[in-house]
Amino acid sequence: MKIAIIGKGGVGKSTITAMLAKSLSKDKEVLVIDGDESNLTLNKFLGIERGKEFINYIGGREGFKKLKRSEKLFKNKISLNDIKEYLTKKDNIYFLTIGKIHDFGEGCACPIGALLKELLNNLDFDGYTIIDTEAGLEHFGRGVEESCDLIILIVDPTLESLNFAEKVKDICQRLGKNYYFIINKADDETLKILLDRLDKDKILGVIKENKEIVRKCLLGEELEPVEEIEKIAHFITSNSKTIPSPNL
């Protein structure tokens, strides 16, 4: 199962990706893909070292530029063994960084998005794959979610996040993709507003404000799943063949 974690900037995509991966790894192996060209903390939340960037598999940006428009990045299915030199691992979790922006003027993130899309389309892996996407909607424009089975939108208590949720709902419905929401960083007052604006049968869970998570994220420490994440993971593992409404 391939799960895309999406949302606007600052909603907690990396935090939830890390905790969800930890929880799902109790069921089977998990591949966490860092698809955000600017994120530098996801591996820390997992307690895993970052390996070589996967964009080097195609010769980096220069290699990407040399590819013909009609040329496929991968001619065959890709197993974890095929890309093992780019993976790091801890316990039951593999970690892969697609690529990062390192310097001024080096160009846009288009090669990173194109590589991520093709990898997901050709990935041969029987475990859970969780993709921490870049902030915003550009990954939809690049078609990254084409082969994803489940799209989880992280919603925080902001109007921008609610507007984002409406847009994602429209896109996913037109694509025929399973999508759900996780409400993050809400207090009792803001939660009432969010619950009033979002489809309740599409809410996988609610993660209230948590000072310990905030502290660990600030210090770049490894995270452990909170109870609500464990419940979400249980729902996913129990319905891995087909994800129905959570009926919360």
Disulfide bonds with the S-S distance in Angstrom:
none
